[in-house]
């Protein structure tokens, strides 16, 4: 189990985007969400399990004190390259592709999931969820997406940058129109 000083050092080495996401859950008083992110980014890379993740999140609650109150919206997934690369580097298995896929729900309308595809074990890992509000924050107010959905523009930009950084292919089968039935990435044989 990590001591307080070790937890603080681990926290401080995280990319800012991931720290902001975790703190967003803390400020909403959604401990489970914050713990899930800590485990997602810390398990494969640093062996941080649920018990240690709870301690790290509890440290964040202590940091905010009475300011840790419910807020209406969920924290945005970080889309900066440093945060995405950090997340991708913590998965078991080698990342072989980055893929963006559309998903839809009755509450959030259409959104894009940014996935890291790994081999051995062959799995998909969600590294970011791009809602329209996430896209607007990432792209900035002055960015004009043209006729394309802003969540597609943001996911394509962030996913392409991550794929280039990792030297793996990037796929977004339907970048102009929401389509959750678009063809998925398959390894070339």
N, C-alpha and C positions, 0 to 999 in steps of 0.2 A: 504494500500500500504506500502511495506517495505521501511524503510529508508536505506541509503547507508550502515551504520554500520551493520544493520540487514542482508542486502544482502551479505555483506562481511563475516559475521559470518556463514550464511547459506552455502555460497560457500566453506568456509574452512572446514566445517564438511563433505562435500561430499567425497566419496572414490576417490583416485587419478585417477583410471581408467576412472571414469565418468567425472572428471574435464578435463582429457586429451582428451576425446571424444568431449566435448563441445568446448574446445580450438581448437581442430582440425578443427571444422566447422568455428570458428571465423577466424583462420589463412587462411582459404580458402575463406573468405568473403561470407559464406553461412549462413546468419543470420537465415533464416527459419529453417534450420537443427539444429542449436544450440538452438533456442527457443523450438523446438519440444522436444529435449532431456531434457531441463530444465523442461518443463511441464510434460513430461513422468515420471521423477523421483521426481518431487516436488508437483504435484497436490494432489495425494491421501494421501501422508504422511504429507505435510505441507500446503496444500491449495494454492499452487503457481499456479496462472492462467497465461494467455497469457500476460497480461499487466506487471505483475511483472517479468515474464520470460524475456520480452524484456528489462527491466531495468537491470537485471542480466547480460544478454548477452551484453548490451551496456557497462556495467562496464568492461567486458572482452575486448571489442574493445578498450576502453580507456586504459586498462592495456597494450595492445600490441601496441597501437599507429600506426605508419606507418608500423610496421611489419605485420599487418593484411592484407595480400595480398593473391591473389589466388594461391593455390598450386594444383598440378595435381591430387593427389589421395585423396579419401575420408578418414576420420579418421576411425581407427579400432574400432570395438565394444570392450569394455573391457571384458576380460574373467576371470579376477581374482575373487576369491570367494567373497571378500568384496564388489566389485561393483555389481556383480550379485545378491547377497543377498539383497543389498540395493534397487536395482530395484524391486526385487520380493516382498519386504516388503512394497512397495508403492502402490500396486494394490488394488482396491476395490474387496472384496471377498477373501476367504481363498484359498491359493495355494494348490492344491490337487495332482499335478504332474508336472514334468518337462519333456519336450519332445524335441527331435531333429528330424527335418524333412529336407529332401533334397528339394531344389528348384533350378530352372535353368533359365537362361536367355541368350539371344543372346550376350549381352555385357560381362557379368561376368562369363559365363560358369556355372558350378555347384557350389553351395554353400549350407551351412546348416543354417537353422533358429533354434535358441534355444528358446523354448516357455515355458512360465509359464501358466499352465492351472488352472483357478480359478473356484470355485463353488459359487453360490449365489452372484453375477451373474456368470453364466457359460460363460466363455470367454477364448480366447487365447490371450496372450500378448507376443509380440516379445521382448525378453530381450537381444538378441545378434544375429548378423548375422556374420557367420564365412566364410570368403572367404579364398582362399589359402594363401594370404598374411597375413591375420589376424592369421591364424593357424601357419604360419612360425614364426611370431613374438612371439606368445604365447608359442610355443613349444621350440623355440630356434634353433639355427643353428646346434647344435650337436645332436638334437633329430632325430632319424630315425623312420619314420612311417611304415617302411616295405613296404608291398604291398598295404596297405590301403591309401586312400586319406588323406592328412594331415588335411584337414578341418573336416573330420569325426573323426579323432583321437582327435583333439583339442576340438571339440564340445562334444564328449563323455566324455573326461576327465573333462571339465568344468561343463557340465550338471550333471554328476554323483556326483561331489563334491557338487554342489548346492543342488541336491536332497537329499543327505545324510545330509547336513547341515539343511535342512528344514524337514527332516524325512518324505519325500514323495517318491513315485516311480519315476524312470527315465525310459524313453522308447526311443529307437532309433531302429526302425524296420528294417533299412537297413544300418548298420554301415560299411559294407565293400564295397558296390557298390551304386553309385548314383541311386536313384529310388524315383521319386516324387509320385508314386502310391502305396507305401508301406502302410500297415495297420496303422491306427492311434490309439493313446491311447484311451481307453474307460475305464470308471470306473468299478471296479468289483462290481457285484451286490450281 
